[in-house]
Amino acid sequence: TYLAWLDFRPLGLEVPELAEWLAASGLALSPGHGFGRQGAGFARMSIAVEPTVIDEAIIRLNRAAVAQ
């Protein structure tokens, strides 16, 4: 598979807040709630990219989490 489901529930954000946080992170992740109620708190990320792109995504997510 080339999709990863990322668990953002530890951030404690409600669905609208998580969607805003994801958008502000500088990444184009798909909020999990769009895939059904059970997806709330998760986001889907395509990992069918070069490893350097994934590295950059992780850096951006870490930066956004620290700012949270």
C-alpha positions in Angstrom: 0.0 0.0 0.0 1.1 3.6 -0.5 -1.2 5.2 2.1 -0.4 5.8 5.7 -3.0 6.5 8.4 -1.6 8.9 10.9 -3.1 9.1 14.4 -3.4 12.6 15.7 -5.8 11.8 18.5 -3.1 12.5 21.2 -3.3 16.2 20.1 -6.8 16.3 21.6 -8.2 18.4 18.7 -11.8 18.2 17.6 -12.5 17.5 13.9 -12.7 21.2 12.7 -9.6 22.1 14.7 -7.6 19.1 13.4 -8.6 20.0 9.8 -7.3 23.6 10.4 -4.1 22.3 12.1 -3.4 20.0 9.2 -3.9 22.8 6.7 -1.6 25.1 8.6 1.1 22.4 8.8 1.9 23.0 5.1 1.0 19.5 4.1 -1.8 18.2 1.9 -3.1 15.4 4.2 -6.6 14.1 3.9 -8.5 14.4 7.2 -9.7 11.0 8.3 -13.3 12.1 9.2 -13.9 12.4 5.4 -13.7 8.6 5.3 -16.3 8.0 8.0 -16.9 8.7 11.6 -14.2 6.2 12.7 -11.6 8.3 10.9 -12.0 11.3 13.2 -8.6 12.1 14.7 -6.7 10.5 11.9 -5.3 11.8 8.6 -4.3 9.9 5.5 -0.9 10.6 3.8 0.3 9.3 0.5 3.8 7.8 0.8 4.2 7.0 -2.9 6.9 9.6 -3.1 10.7 9.9 -2.8 12.0 9.3 0.7 13.2 12.9 0.9 9.6 14.1 0.5 8.6 11.9 3.4 11.5 13.2 5.5 10.3 16.8 4.8 6.7 15.9 5.7 7.9 14.5 9.1 9.9 17.6 9.8 6.8 19.8 9.0 4.6 17.6 11.2 7.1 17.7 14.1 7.4 21.5 13.7 3.6 21.9 13.7 3.2 19.6 16.8 5.7 21.5 18.8 3.9 24.8 18.0 0.6 23.2 19.0 
